[in-house]
Structures are given as C-alpha cells and as structure tokens.
C-alpha cells in the first residue's frame, strides 16, 4: 500500500507501534493495512482515511486507559450471578488463526467474516482493546446474514466493555432469535441481562435471565431472578405489570401479591402458599418453599417495645414521637402488644435484660443520641445477636451489621440525596452547593456529590462560608462576579489613563456578569443562613441571563415567622409531605390540634416520624429483604436499603408569604398512610 503524504506515513507508523502493544503481529498489521486500502475505495476519500483510522484507535486506547472496569478485590462469598459462568462459544482456533485465514481470503465478504471471528476470539480471551481494533475495521456492508448477526454480537460485547449499556440493548434487540448457536444465544441474553440491570430496568433484566434459563435448563436461576425483582419499585407492582412470558407472569404475580400483603399487613406465608398452589409447575416453586422458612418474609412481629426519653432534656421530642405512634396504633388493623419504656429511668443493661425477659419481637428506638450510642455499643459487645428486630430512631456513629435492624432518622444531610435525585430528574447538569464551613455543611456537600452523576457532562462545585460576613465574598467568587468586577475596574483605569481630561468626565455604563454555566444552586444552611444568602444570590446574578433556581433542605422551613419574610422568596425546599399538605392525614392533625392546640413544625415532624415508625416497624424485616418495597408515609416515601430508611420528600416553594407545593412524590395521597 503506497502512502502519498508524510502525515499518512507518520500516522501509520504510530498506529503500527500501537497495535504491536495490543499483540497484533506485523503480518496481521500489514494485512489490515492492505484491507484498509480496499475498504478505502468504497467508504472514504483517501485524505480522510488516516483521521478515521486514528479516531478508531484513539477510541480503543481511551477505553483501555479510562473506561476499563477497575480491578476488584477477591471475595470469599460469591453472588448467584458470579457463580453462573459466562457463556463462551467453543472454538479451537485463535484470533491469530482467524486473522491468518482472513489474509488468505480473496473475497472481501470472507475477509470481513474472518475478522468478526477474530474479534470474538479476542473478546473470549478478555483482550478487549485488540478485539476493538479489529472490530473497528469491519465493513458490515460486506457481511452476509449470519456473519452480520455475529458482528452485532461482537459489537454488543465491546459496548458492554465500554459500559455503553443503551448501545448493548439496541444491538441485541431480537438477536437471540436470529443466532443459531446455543452459546451465542446465551451470550446475547447475558448481555441484555447485564445491560438492563445496569440501567435499573429490573423487570427487563429478569426477563432476559428467564429467557437465558430456557437455553440452560440445568441452571437454577430463581435466586438471581428474585434479587432483580426485589429491587423493582413497589409502585410498579401496585399499578400492575404485564408480560407475555408465562414464567415471568408467575414471578410478577408473586411480587404483586407480596406487595399487596405488605400494604395490608396480611400474612405473607399465606400469600406464598397460595402462589405455590396457583403455579405448581413454575421453576420458582422450590425457591418459594425456602422463602416460607425465612422469618425475613413470613414473620409477624406483634410484641413491641418502644424506647423513648419521656423525662428530662428530650422529653418533648420523646412525647411527640410517642403521640405519633399512638395515633398510628388507633388505625392499625394488625393486633399488637406495645409497651413504652422511658429510657431516662433505666440503664442499658437493665433495658436489654427486660427486653429479653419480655420476649420482645420488635424494638422501636432509642431516639436520643446518648441512649442510642450506649445501647448500640452494649449490643455490639454481646456474644450473640439480640433476638428482636429493631428500628432505631437515629443514626449511631458505628452501625451494627445485623440485617434484622434498620435506622430511621430525620436527617437534613440525608435530604441532599433527595435533592441530587430531583435535580438530575429536572435535567440540571451543573450544580453549585453553597453551605456553612462546618462538619454538617461538608457532609451535605460530600453526600450530594456521592449521588450526583459521574458522567463528564455533569459537574458539581461546592463553596463554604465560615461566618455570615463571608457570604458576600462566597457568592461573588462562586458566580465569578469578582472577576467581572475586576475587568470593569481595569477598563475604568484604562479610560482614565488614555482619555484626555480636557474632554470632561467619561461615564461608563456597565452591568456585572455572572457565570452562566450553573443550572441550579443547592443552599445547605438553615433558615437564617439561607435568608442571608438568597439576597446576595439575587443581586449577583446577571439580570439579562438565565437565573439559576435555588434549592434547600427542610432546615429553611421553620416556624410561621420564616414564611413572613420575603428574603426566602423563590427558594424551593424539601420537607415531609405531612408538613406541606393540609389534606394528608387531616384527621390525625385535627385530633392533635383539638387536644394540644396548634402544633409547631418540629412537633409535626416528630409526630409524623412516630406514626411512620409504627407503620413500617412490623414489616422492617421484609423491607430489609425487599429494597424495592416502599411505604408512602407522612415523612415521605420510605424504603430500606442497606439497613437505612431512605426518604423521598415533597418539594414546596416560598412565594411571598405563602407556600406553593411544587412536586409530590406520590399523587394518590389517600393511600399514603
């Protein structure tokens, strides 16, 4: 192949050195170059070819440098998915053999078909960079039907290596029905399972796994299917899911019935037994038999102890939570035996023994930090785990790893998770977090960043202020207004230096410009701090530019006084649904206001917490085992993931002296509690 320009020669030399590093022999490299000469005639002008070649290799190079999966530490325990080996097409020939065959072929169709097989063999050996190079030089226009289908499979394998899961789904759509080899069908379905799982489409991922099982009947995939469907948001089961596969319909029925039983506090054991009778030939019957022996699913917790401070410094908080629990008990259909224990009147040693002697099945609390830490540390020192399930009402410094426990806290730091999720849903990409230079302020920023997308087209910046006097500088530096003012000052100096004084005073007209690459601002301070911050944001944003909306946590929603001040006008904040909607559980609110008068916002939050704690406490074991299950409560939409109760909140906006509900997590409020 003759190269006409020095740049083409240099490009080929660099690429040759690169392919040598990828274990492509000199002979194979020369063959690919000759193949490019043929392909070039039909595809691109010669001047553009070196650029395209370079881009192809650059893509693979970047894949190796930046996108390759990070090595993981070996684990002594394997998940069901790890125990299931990836399907591999049995082929005695190596990638080098197929490249050699391709070189001997005279017809382009055969040459490119051999390259498809060479790429596949590289992938089988996990040499994805070398396979990607070969794959990038294949012209699908030369391929007959069968090689074209195999080409799509190899493209999907490389896309999976690159983490481009949407591309994997597109390439493999219907492909398992077109391929003829069993192993290739298994590869295709395994790729679809991985792709849907990584995109959190767990129903589709399970369906791909069920289809996989039809080609591998000796494999028991029930545990894997269960683990996928357990992550499906419960709202999907409540609304109903349809599927044309008979096995999937059986799994769907199982989760719809379990969700309904949890919603209605009915016996899960009866639901599982009823499902077995309805689907006696389903491959999941044996797995469901095992579930019937698991207390995580079937246990009905009825003997309950509630640990609260009813005297002393935290008595008001303890009594508010107790009132919420009592309000829930009046509406609880499941018969429960509940005893309240004042944690200020008993030591943790005595408390622990009392719970043992009373054969308590469920503990709710403690609430205050000191008692919680002491009780948690005492439990961790015991040789055997406590026999009860427990819903803690705060987060200890060191959580225990007992999977029968969960931690429920009204924490403004955790609200930053809901903020990150909302702003992503609103299609904001570049966010500024402004907050106090405190441990809590830094924790909020770190938590927000942990849940913010990591893609290159997303960004998150954080700026902190040590005192209220630092807020103006923090705002100006964050919005780059200080740089705009510096440019204006420089222009004024230049004008004064170069405009003759005889011409009189020169008046400059200007407006300060703020940066326009910030889509939204999250203010993590309390009401007083955000009230000081918001006016500075207003005056420092360009009047002629797009103004970034300001979001905040429930910390800005304080007593009625905060609604009477216009400094918070326009701020959008998250809070418990019960505090933002007068119609939600109105009977509960009316009952308390008749007894104790108007409730403060703090009292409302704690009453709602007690109400929800009593609602989810009896099913805490099942919720730990079913991370997709959600309870629509007064403090938010609640789910348990990794022992932590996560809350999705409602959002409201300060408009003058009123609050306007901006976004609700669940439209059917009548079924929330």
C-alpha positions as CSV (number, residue, x, y, z in Angstrom):
1,X,0.0,0.0,0.0
2,X,1.6,3.3,-1.1
3,X,1.1,6.3,1.2
4,X,1.3,9.6,-0.6
5,X,2.0,12.0,2.2
6,X,4.4,12.2,5.1
7,X,1.4,12.7,7.5
8,X,-0.1,9.4,6.3
9,X,3.2,7.6,6.8
10,X,3.6,9.1,10.3
11,X,0.0,8.1,11.2
12,X,0.5,4.5,10.1
13,X,3.8,4.3,12.0
14,X,2.2,5.4,15.2
15,X,-0.7,3.0,14.7
16,X,1.7,0.2,13.9
17,X,3.5,0.8,17.2
18,X,0.2,0.9,19.0
19,X,-1.1,-2.4,17.5
20,X,2.2,-4.0,18.4
21,X,1.4,-3.2,22.1
22,X,-2.0,-4.9,21.5
23,X,-0.3,-8.1,20.3
24,X,-1.2,-7.7,16.7
25,X,1.7,-9.2,14.8
26,X,3.5,-7.4,12.0
27,X,1.9,-9.8,9.4
28,X,-1.6,-9.2,10.7
29,X,-1.0,-5.4,10.8
30,X,0.2,-5.4,7.2
31,X,-2.9,-7.4,6.2
32,X,-5.2,-4.9,7.9
33,X,-3.5,-2.1,6.2
34,X,-4.0,-3.8,2.8
35,X,-7.6,-4.4,3.8
36,X,-8.0,-0.7,4.5
37,X,-6.7,0.1,1.1
38,X,-9.6,-2.0,-0.4
39,X,-12.1,-0.6,2.0
40,X,-11.0,2.9,1.4
41,X,-12.2,2.7,-2.2
42,X,-15.7,2.1,-1.2
43,X,-16.0,4.1,2.0
44,X,-14.0,7.3,2.4
45,X,-11.7,9.6,0.4
46,X,-8.0,8.9,1.0
47,X,-7.4,12.3,2.7
48,X,-9.9,11.5,5.4
49,X,-8.9,7.9,5.9
50,X,-5.9,8.5,8.3
51,X,-8.1,10.6,10.5
52,X,-10.7,7.9,10.7
53,X,-8.1,5.3,11.4
54,X,-6.6,7.4,14.2
55,X,-10.1,8.0,15.7
56,X,-10.8,4.3,15.7
57,X,-7.5,3.5,17.6
58,X,-7.9,6.5,19.9
59,X,-11.3,5.3,20.9
60,X,-9.9,1.9,21.9
61,X,-6.9,3.5,23.5
62,X,-9.1,5.6,25.7
63,X,-11.2,2.6,26.5
64,X,-8.1,0.9,27.9
65,X,-6.9,4.0,29.8
66,X,-10.1,5.4,31.3
67,X,-13.2,3.1,30.8
68,X,-11.9,-0.3,31.6
69,X,-13.5,-1.8,34.6
70,X,-11.4,-1.3,37.8
71,X,-10.0,-4.5,39.3
72,X,-11.9,-5.7,42.2
73,X,-10.6,-7.4,45.4
74,X,-11.4,-11.1,45.6
75,X,-14.3,-12.0,47.8
76,X,-14.8,-15.2,49.7
77,X,-18.5,-15.2,49.0
78,X,-19.9,-15.3,45.5
79,X,-23.3,-14.0,44.4
80,X,-25.5,-16.3,42.3
81,X,-24.6,-14.3,39.3
82,X,-20.8,-14.8,40.0
83,X,-21.4,-18.5,40.4
84,X,-23.0,-18.7,37.0
85,X,-20.2,-18.8,34.4
86,X,-20.4,-16.5,31.4
87,X,-21.3,-18.4,28.2
88,X,-18.3,-19.0,25.9
89,X,-18.5,-20.2,22.3
90,X,-16.3,-23.2,22.0
91,X,-13.7,-22.5,19.2
92,X,-10.4,-24.2,18.8
93,X,-9.0,-21.5,16.5
94,X,-7.3,-18.4,18.0
95,X,-7.7,-14.8,16.9
96,X,-4.4,-15.1,15.1
97,X,-5.7,-18.1,13.2
98,X,-8.7,-16.1,12.0
99,X,-6.6,-13.1,11.0
100,X,-4.3,-15.5,9.0
101,X,-7.4,-17.0,7.3
102,X,-8.7,-13.5,6.6
103,X,-5.4,-12.7,4.9
104,X,-5.6,-15.8,2.7
105,X,-9.2,-15.0,1.6
106,X,-9.6,-13.2,-1.7
107,X,-13.2,-12.1,-1.4
108,X,-14.0,-9.1,0.9
109,X,-17.1,-10.9,2.3
110,X,-15.0,-13.8,3.6
111,X,-12.2,-11.5,4.8
112,X,-14.6,-9.4,6.9
113,X,-16.4,-12.6,8.2
114,X,-13.0,-13.9,9.5
115,X,-12.3,-10.5,11.1
116,X,-15.6,-10.8,13.0
117,X,-14.5,-14.2,14.3
118,X,-11.0,-12.8,15.2
119,X,-12.6,-10.0,17.3
120,X,-14.8,-12.6,19.0
121,X,-11.8,-14.7,20.0
122,X,-10.0,-11.6,21.4
123,X,-13.1,-10.9,23.5
124,X,-13.2,-14.5,24.7
125,X,-9.7,-14.1,26.0
126,X,-10.6,-10.7,27.5
127,X,-8.3,-8.8,25.1
128,X,-10.9,-6.2,24.5
129,X,-8.6,-3.5,23.2
130,X,-7.1,-5.8,20.5
131,X,-10.6,-7.0,19.6
132,X,-11.9,-3.5,19.5
133,X,-9.2,-2.5,17.0
134,X,-10.1,-5.4,14.7
135,X,-13.8,-4.7,15.1
136,X,-13.4,-1.1,14.1
137,X,-12.1,-2.1,10.7
138,X,-15.0,-4.4,9.7
139,X,-17.3,-3.1,7.0
140,X,-20.8,-4.6,7.7
141,X,-21.8,-3.9,4.1
142,X,-19.7,-6.9,3.0
143,X,-21.2,-9.4,5.5
144,X,-23.9,-11.9,4.7
145,X,-26.8,-12.5,7.1
146,X,-25.1,-14.9,9.5
147,X,-21.8,-13.1,9.9
148,X,-23.7,-9.8,10.2
149,X,-25.6,-11.2,13.2
150,X,-22.3,-12.4,14.8
151,X,-20.9,-8.9,14.0
152,X,-23.8,-7.3,16.1
153,X,-23.0,-9.7,18.9
154,X,-19.3,-8.7,19.0
155,X,-20.2,-5.1,18.8
156,X,-22.5,-5.6,21.8
157,X,-19.7,-7.3,23.7
158,X,-17.4,-4.4,23.1
159,X,-20.1,-1.9,24.0
160,X,-20.6,-3.8,27.3
161,X,-16.9,-3.5,28.0
162,X,-17.2,0.3,27.3
163,X,-20.2,0.5,29.7
164,X,-22.5,1.7,26.9
165,X,-25.5,-0.2,28.0
166,X,-28.1,1.5,25.8
167,X,-26.0,0.5,22.8
168,X,-25.9,-3.1,24.1
169,X,-29.7,-3.1,24.3
170,X,-30.1,-1.7,20.8
171,X,-27.6,-4.1,19.2
172,X,-29.0,-7.2,20.9
173,X,-32.7,-6.5,20.3
174,X,-34.2,-9.7,18.8
175,X,-30.7,-11.1,18.2
176,X,-31.1,-14.2,20.3
177,X,-33.8,-15.3,17.9
178,X,-31.6,-14.8,14.8
179,X,-28.5,-16.5,16.0
180,X,-28.4,-20.3,15.5
181,X,-25.7,-21.4,18.0
182,X,-26.9,-22.0,21.6
183,X,-23.8,-20.5,23.2
184,X,-24.2,-17.3,21.1
185,X,-27.8,-17.0,22.1
186,X,-26.7,-17.4,25.8
187,X,-24.1,-14.7,25.3
188,X,-26.7,-12.3,23.8
189,X,-29.2,-12.9,26.6
190,X,-26.5,-12.5,29.2
191,X,-25.5,-9.1,27.7
192,X,-29.2,-8.0,27.7
193,X,-29.4,-9.1,31.4
194,X,-26.3,-7.0,32.3
195,X,-27.5,-4.0,30.3
196,X,-31.0,-3.8,31.7
197,X,-29.6,-4.4,35.2
198,X,-27.1,-1.5,34.9
199,X,-29.9,0.7,33.7
200,X,-32.1,-0.3,36.7
201,X,-34.7,-1.9,34.4
202,X,-35.0,-4.9,36.7
203,X,-38.1,-6.4,35.1
204,X,-36.5,-6.5,31.7
205,X,-33.2,-7.8,33.3
206,X,-35.2,-10.6,34.9
207,X,-37.0,-11.4,31.7
208,X,-33.6,-11.8,29.9
209,X,-32.5,-14.1,32.7
210,X,-35.6,-16.2,32.4
211,X,-35.1,-16.4,28.6
212,X,-31.5,-17.4,29.4
213,X,-32.8,-20.3,31.5
214,X,-34.7,-21.7,28.7
215,X,-31.5,-22.4,26.9
216,X,-29.8,-23.6,30.1
217,X,-32.5,-25.7,31.8
218,X,-29.9,-27.3,34.2
219,X,-29.3,-23.9,35.9
220,X,-31.4,-22.8,38.8
221,X,-31.7,-19.0,38.3
222,X,-34.5,-18.4,40.8
223,X,-32.3,-16.6,43.3
224,X,-30.9,-14.3,40.7
225,X,-34.4,-13.5,39.3
226,X,-35.7,-12.9,42.9
227,X,-32.8,-10.5,43.6
228,X,-33.6,-8.5,40.5
229,X,-37.3,-8.3,41.0
230,X,-36.9,-7.4,44.7
231,X,-35.4,-4.1,43.5
232,X,-38.3,-3.1,41.4
233,X,-40.1,-0.1,42.9
234,X,-43.3,-1.3,44.6
235,X,-45.3,1.3,42.7
236,X,-44.9,-0.8,39.6
237,X,-46.3,-3.8,41.3
238,X,-49.2,-1.7,42.7
239,X,-50.0,-0.4,39.2
240,X,-49.7,-3.9,37.6
241,X,-47.1,-5.3,35.3
242,X,-47.9,-7.3,32.2
243,X,-45.6,-9.8,30.3
244,X,-46.1,-12.3,27.5
245,X,-43.8,-14.9,29.1
246,X,-45.5,-17.5,31.3
247,X,-42.6,-17.8,33.7
248,X,-42.3,-14.1,34.1
249,X,-46.1,-13.8,34.7
250,X,-45.6,-16.2,37.6
251,X,-42.9,-14.1,39.1
252,X,-44.9,-10.9,38.6
253,X,-47.9,-12.4,40.4
254,X,-45.7,-13.4,43.3
255,X,-44.4,-9.8,43.8
256,X,-47.7,-8.2,43.2
257,X,-49.3,-10.4,45.9
258,X,-46.4,-9.9,48.3
259,X,-46.6,-6.1,47.9
260,X,-50.4,-6.1,48.5
261,X,-49.9,-8.3,51.6
262,X,-47.3,-5.9,53.0
263,X,-49.5,-2.9,52.2
264,X,-52.4,-4.5,54.1
265,X,-50.4,-6.1,56.8
266,X,-51.7,-9.6,55.9
267,X,-49.8,-12.9,56.3
268,X,-47.0,-13.3,53.8
269,X,-46.8,-17.0,54.5
270,X,-50.4,-17.4,53.3
271,X,-49.6,-15.5,50.1
272,X,-46.6,-17.6,49.3
273,X,-48.5,-20.9,49.9
274,X,-51.4,-19.6,47.7
275,X,-48.9,-18.7,45.0
276,X,-47.4,-22.2,45.0
277,X,-50.9,-23.7,44.5
278,X,-51.6,-21.4,41.6
279,X,-48.2,-22.1,39.9
280,X,-47.3,-25.7,40.8
281,X,-45.0,-26.1,37.7
282,X,-43.2,-22.8,38.0
283,X,-39.4,-23.1,38.3
284,X,-39.5,-20.8,41.3
285,X,-41.6,-23.2,43.4
286,X,-38.6,-24.6,45.2
287,X,-37.3,-21.2,45.9
288,X,-40.6,-20.1,47.4
289,X,-40.6,-23.1,49.6
290,X,-37.3,-21.8,51.0
291,X,-38.8,-18.4,51.5
292,X,-41.6,-19.9,53.7
293,X,-38.8,-20.8,56.1
294,X,-37.3,-17.3,56.2
295,X,-38.6,-15.1,59.0
296,X,-37.5,-12.0,56.9
297,X,-40.5,-12.7,54.8
298,X,-43.0,-14.5,56.9
299,X,-42.5,-13.2,60.5
300,X,-45.5,-11.4,62.0
301,X,-44.0,-9.1,64.7
302,X,-46.6,-8.5,67.4
303,X,-44.8,-8.0,70.8
304,X,-43.3,-4.5,70.5
305,X,-41.3,-2.3,72.8
306,X,-40.8,1.4,72.2
307,X,-37.8,3.1,73.8
308,X,-38.2,6.9,74.2
309,X,-37.0,9.6,76.6
310,X,-40.2,10.6,78.4
311,X,-38.5,12.8,81.0
312,X,-35.5,15.1,81.1
313,X,-34.0,17.2,78.3
314,X,-35.5,15.3,75.4
315,X,-38.9,14.7,76.9
316,X,-40.8,16.9,74.5
317,X,-39.3,15.1,71.5
318,X,-40.0,11.7,73.0
319,X,-43.6,12.5,73.8
320,X,-44.2,13.8,70.3
321,X,-42.9,10.6,68.8
322,X,-45.0,8.6,71.3
323,X,-48.1,10.6,70.3
324,X,-47.4,9.7,66.6
325,X,-47.1,6.0,67.5
326,X,-50.3,6.1,69.5
327,X,-52.1,7.8,66.6
328,X,-51.0,5.0,64.2
329,X,-52.0,2.3,66.7
330,X,-55.6,3.5,66.6
331,X,-55.6,2.8,62.9
332,X,-53.5,-0.4,62.9
333,X,-55.6,-3.4,61.9
334,X,-52.9,-5.9,63.0
335,X,-53.2,-6.7,66.7
336,X,-50.1,-5.6,68.5
337,X,-48.9,-5.6,72.1
338,X,-47.0,-2.4,72.7
339,X,-45.1,-1.2,75.8
340,X,-43.4,2.1,76.2
341,X,-40.2,2.2,78.2
342,X,-38.8,5.6,79.4
343,X,-35.0,5.4,78.6
344,X,-34.2,8.1,81.2
345,X,-35.3,5.8,84.0
346,X,-33.3,2.6,83.2
347,X,-29.8,1.6,82.4
348,X,-28.9,-0.1,79.1
349,X,-28.0,-3.3,80.9
350,X,-31.4,-3.4,82.7
351,X,-33.1,-2.4,79.5
352,X,-31.5,-5.2,77.5
353,X,-32.5,-7.8,80.1
354,X,-36.0,-6.5,80.3
355,X,-36.5,-6.9,76.6
356,X,-35.1,-10.5,76.8
357,X,-37.4,-11.4,79.6
358,X,-40.5,-9.8,77.9
359,X,-39.7,-11.9,74.7
360,X,-39.9,-8.7,72.6
361,X,-40.0,-9.3,68.9
362,X,-39.7,-5.7,67.7
363,X,-37.9,-2.7,69.3
364,X,-38.5,0.9,68.1
365,X,-35.9,3.3,69.3
366,X,-34.0,4.7,71.1
367,X,-34.4,8.3,70.0
368,X,-31.8,10.5,71.8
369,X,-28.2,10.2,70.7
370,X,-26.7,9.3,74.2
371,X,-29.0,6.4,74.9
372,X,-28.8,5.2,71.3
373,X,-25.0,5.1,71.3
374,X,-24.9,3.4,74.7
375,X,-27.5,0.8,73.8
376,X,-25.9,0.1,70.4
377,X,-22.4,-0.3,71.9
378,X,-23.9,-2.7,74.6
379,X,-25.5,-4.8,71.9
380,X,-22.3,-5.0,69.9
381,X,-20.4,-6.3,72.9
382,X,-22.8,-9.3,73.3
383,X,-21.6,-12.7,72.0
384,X,-25.0,-13.4,70.4
385,X,-27.1,-11.0,68.4
386,X,-30.3,-9.8,70.1
387,X,-33.3,-11.9,69.1
388,X,-35.5,-9.0,68.2
389,X,-35.9,-6.9,65.0
390,X,-35.1,-3.2,65.7
391,X,-36.0,0.1,64.1
392,X,-33.6,2.7,65.5
393,X,-34.8,6.3,65.5
394,X,-31.5,7.9,64.8
395,X,-28.1,7.0,63.3
396,X,-25.4,5.8,65.6
397,X,-21.8,6.6,65.0
398,X,-21.0,3.0,64.2
399,X,-23.9,1.0,62.8
400,X,-24.1,-2.7,63.6
401,X,-24.4,-5.1,60.7
402,X,-27.4,-7.0,62.0
403,X,-29.7,-7.5,59.0
404,X,-32.7,-7.5,61.3
405,X,-32.0,-3.9,62.1
406,X,-32.8,-0.6,60.3
407,X,-32.0,3.0,61.0
408,X,-34.7,5.8,60.6
409,X,-33.6,9.4,61.1
410,X,-34.9,12.8,60.1
411,X,-31.5,14.0,58.9
412,X,-31.1,17.1,56.8
413,X,-27.8,15.6,55.5
414,X,-29.7,12.7,54.0
415,X,-32.0,15.2,52.3
416,X,-29.2,16.1,50.0
417,X,-29.7,12.6,48.4
418,X,-33.3,13.6,47.5
419,X,-32.0,16.9,46.2
420,X,-29.4,15.3,43.9
421,X,-32.0,12.9,42.6
422,X,-34.5,15.7,41.9
423,X,-32.1,18.0,40.2
424,X,-30.9,15.2,37.9
425,X,-34.6,14.4,37.1
426,X,-35.0,18.1,36.3
427,X,-32.2,17.7,33.7
428,X,-29.9,20.0,35.5
429,X,-26.2,19.2,34.8
430,X,-24.1,21.7,36.6
431,X,-24.9,22.4,40.2
432,X,-23.3,24.7,42.9
433,X,-23.6,23.7,46.5
434,X,-23.3,26.7,49.0
435,X,-23.2,26.0,52.7
436,X,-21.6,26.7,56.1
437,X,-18.0,25.7,56.7
438,X,-19.0,23.1,59.3
439,X,-18.9,19.4,59.6
440,X,-22.6,19.2,58.6
441,X,-22.0,21.6,55.7
442,X,-19.2,19.4,54.4
443,X,-21.2,16.2,55.0
444,X,-24.0,17.6,52.9
445,X,-21.7,18.5,50.0
446,X,-20.0,15.1,50.1
447,X,-23.3,13.3,50.2
448,X,-24.7,15.3,47.4
449,X,-21.6,14.6,45.3
450,X,-21.7,10.9,46.0
451,X,-25.2,10.7,44.5
452,X,-24.6,13.2,41.6
453,X,-23.9,11.6,38.2
454,X,-20.3,10.9,37.4
455,X,-20.6,11.4,33.6
456,X,-18.3,14.0,32.0
457,X,-21.2,16.3,31.1
458,X,-22.2,16.7,34.7
459,X,-20.4,18.8,37.3
460,X,-20.8,19.8,41.0
461,X,-18.9,22.6,42.8
462,X,-19.0,23.3,46.5
463,X,-18.2,26.6,48.2
464,X,-18.3,27.2,52.0
465,X,-18.6,30.3,54.2
466,X,-17.2,30.4,57.8
467,X,-19.4,33.2,59.0
468,X,-22.3,35.4,57.8
469,X,-19.8,38.1,56.9
470,X,-18.2,35.7,54.4
471,X,-21.4,35.1,52.5
472,X,-21.0,38.1,50.0
473,X,-17.5,37.0,49.0
474,X,-18.5,33.3,48.8
475,X,-21.4,34.2,46.4
476,X,-19.3,36.6,44.2
477,X,-16.5,34.1,43.9
478,X,-18.8,31.2,43.2
479,X,-20.6,33.1,40.4
480,X,-17.3,34.7,39.2
481,X,-18.8,38.1,39.8
482,X,-15.5,39.2,41.4
483,X,-13.7,38.5,38.0
484,X,-16.3,40.5,36.2
485,X,-15.9,43.5,38.6
486,X,-12.1,43.2,38.2
487,X,-12.5,43.6,34.4
488,X,-14.7,46.6,34.8
489,X,-12.2,48.2,37.2
490,X,-9.4,47.6,34.7
491,X,-11.4,49.2,31.9
492,X,-12.2,52.2,34.1
493,X,-8.5,52.7,34.8
494,X,-7.6,52.4,31.2
495,X,-10.2,55.0,30.3
496,X,-8.9,57.4,32.9
497,X,-5.3,57.0,31.7
498,X,-6.0,57.4,28.0
499,X,-9.0,59.8,27.7
500,X,-7.8,63.4,27.9
501,X,-9.1,65.3,31.0
502,X,-10.0,68.3,28.7
503,X,-12.8,66.2,27.2
504,X,-14.5,66.0,30.5
505,X,-15.6,63.2,32.7
506,X,-16.3,59.9,30.8
507,X,-19.2,58.0,32.2
508,X,-19.1,54.2,31.7
509,X,-22.4,52.2,31.6
510,X,-21.9,48.6,32.6
511,X,-23.6,45.6,34.2
512,X,-21.8,42.9,36.1
513,X,-21.9,39.5,34.5
514,X,-22.2,36.3,36.5
515,X,-21.3,32.9,35.2
516,X,-23.9,31.1,33.0
517,X,-22.8,27.5,33.4
518,X,-24.6,26.9,36.6
519,X,-28.0,25.3,36.2
520,X,-29.1,25.2,39.9
521,X,-27.9,26.1,43.4
522,X,-28.3,24.0,46.5
523,X,-28.1,26.0,49.7
524,X,-27.4,23.7,52.6
525,X,-27.7,26.1,55.5
526,X,-30.5,26.7,57.9
527,X,-33.3,29.3,57.6
528,X,-31.2,32.1,59.0
529,X,-28.2,31.4,56.8
530,X,-30.2,30.9,53.6
531,X,-32.2,34.1,54.4
532,X,-28.9,36.0,54.4
533,X,-27.6,34.1,51.3
534,X,-30.6,34.5,49.0
535,X,-30.5,38.3,48.5
536,X,-26.8,38.1,47.6
537,X,-27.6,35.5,45.0
538,X,-30.4,37.7,43.6
539,X,-28.2,40.8,43.2
540,X,-25.2,38.9,41.8
541,X,-27.0,37.0,39.1
542,X,-26.9,38.7,35.7
543,X,-30.3,40.4,35.1
544,X,-30.1,39.6,31.4
545,X,-29.0,36.0,31.8
546,X,-30.7,32.8,32.9
547,X,-31.2,32.8,36.7
548,X,-30.4,29.6,38.4
549,X,-33.1,28.3,40.8
550,X,-32.2,27.9,44.5
551,X,-33.0,24.7,46.3
552,X,-32.7,23.9,50.0
553,X,-33.5,21.4,52.7
554,X,-36.2,21.3,55.3
555,X,-33.9,23.3,57.6
556,X,-35.2,26.5,55.9
557,X,-38.7,25.6,56.8
558,X,-39.0,26.8,60.3
559,X,-41.9,28.4,62.3
560,X,-44.5,30.6,60.7
561,X,-42.2,33.6,61.1
562,X,-40.0,32.3,58.2
563,X,-43.0,32.4,55.8
564,X,-43.5,36.1,56.6
565,X,-40.1,37.2,55.3
566,X,-39.6,37.8,51.6
567,X,-35.8,37.0,51.8
568,X,-36.6,33.4,51.1
569,X,-38.9,34.2,48.2
570,X,-38.4,31.7,45.3
571,X,-36.4,29.2,47.4
572,X,-37.6,25.6,46.7
573,X,-37.1,23.2,49.6
574,X,-37.8,19.6,50.6
575,X,-39.8,18.5,53.6
576,X,-42.0,15.8,55.0
577,X,-45.3,15.6,53.0
578,X,-47.4,16.0,56.2
579,X,-45.9,19.4,56.7
580,X,-46.7,20.6,53.2
581,X,-50.2,19.2,52.6
582,X,-53.1,20.1,54.8
583,X,-55.2,17.3,53.3
584,X,-52.8,14.5,54.1
585,X,-53.9,12.6,57.2
586,X,-56.0,15.6,58.1
587,X,-57.9,13.5,60.8
588,X,-54.6,12.9,62.6
589,X,-53.8,16.6,62.6
590,X,-57.2,17.6,63.7
591,X,-57.1,15.1,66.6
592,X,-53.9,16.6,68.0
593,X,-54.9,20.2,67.5
594,X,-58.1,19.6,69.4
595,X,-56.1,18.2,72.3
596,X,-53.0,20.3,72.5
597,X,-53.6,23.3,70.2
598,X,-51.6,24.4,67.2
599,X,-48.6,22.1,66.5
600,X,-45.2,23.6,65.8
601,X,-43.3,22.4,62.7
602,X,-40.9,20.5,65.0
603,X,-43.7,18.7,66.7
604,X,-45.3,17.8,63.4
605,X,-42.1,16.2,62.1
606,X,-41.7,14.1,65.3
607,X,-45.3,13.1,65.3
608,X,-45.0,12.0,61.7
609,X,-41.9,10.1,62.5
610,X,-43.6,8.2,65.3
611,X,-46.6,7.5,63.0
612,X,-44.4,6.1,60.2
613,X,-42.1,4.2,62.6
614,X,-45.1,2.3,63.9
615,X,-46.3,1.7,60.3
616,X,-43.1,0.2,59.0
617,X,-41.8,-1.3,62.2
618,X,-43.8,-4.6,61.9
619,X,-42.5,-5.1,58.4
620,X,-39.0,-4.0,58.9
621,X,-37.6,-7.5,58.2
622,X,-39.4,-7.8,54.9
623,X,-38.4,-4.3,53.8
624,X,-34.8,-5.1,54.6
625,X,-35.1,-8.1,52.3
626,X,-37.1,-6.3,49.6
627,X,-35.3,-3.0,48.8
628,X,-37.8,-2.0,46.2
629,X,-40.8,-2.0,48.6
630,X,-41.9,1.5,49.5
631,X,-44.3,2.7,52.2
632,X,-46.0,6.0,51.5
633,X,-45.9,7.7,54.8
634,X,-46.2,11.1,56.5
635,X,-42.5,11.7,56.5
636,X,-42.0,10.7,52.9
637,X,-41.9,7.7,50.6
638,X,-39.9,5.2,52.7
639,X,-37.8,2.3,51.6
640,X,-35.0,0.4,53.4
641,X,-31.7,-0.1,51.6
642,X,-28.5,-1.4,53.3
643,X,-30.3,-1.1,56.7
644,X,-31.0,2.6,56.1
645,X,-34.5,4.1,55.8
646,X,-34.4,6.4,52.8
647,X,-37.0,9.1,52.4
648,X,-38.2,10.6,49.2
649,X,-39.7,14.0,50.1
650,X,-42.2,16.6,48.7
651,X,-41.0,20.0,47.5
652,X,-42.5,23.4,48.1
653,X,-41.6,27.0,47.1
654,X,-41.7,30.2,49.1
655,X,-43.9,32.6,47.1
656,X,-44.3,35.8,49.1
657,X,-46.0,34.9,52.4
658,X,-47.3,31.6,51.1
659,X,-46.0,28.1,50.3
660,X,-46.7,26.6,46.9
661,X,-46.5,22.8,46.6
662,X,-44.1,22.2,43.7
663,X,-43.6,18.4,43.5
664,X,-45.2,15.5,45.3
665,X,-43.7,12.0,45.5
666,X,-47.0,10.2,45.2
667,X,-50.2,11.5,43.7
668,X,-52.7,9.2,45.5
669,X,-52.4,10.8,48.9
670,X,-55.3,8.8,50.3
671,X,-53.2,5.6,50.3
672,X,-50.1,7.1,51.7
673,X,-50.6,6.2,55.3
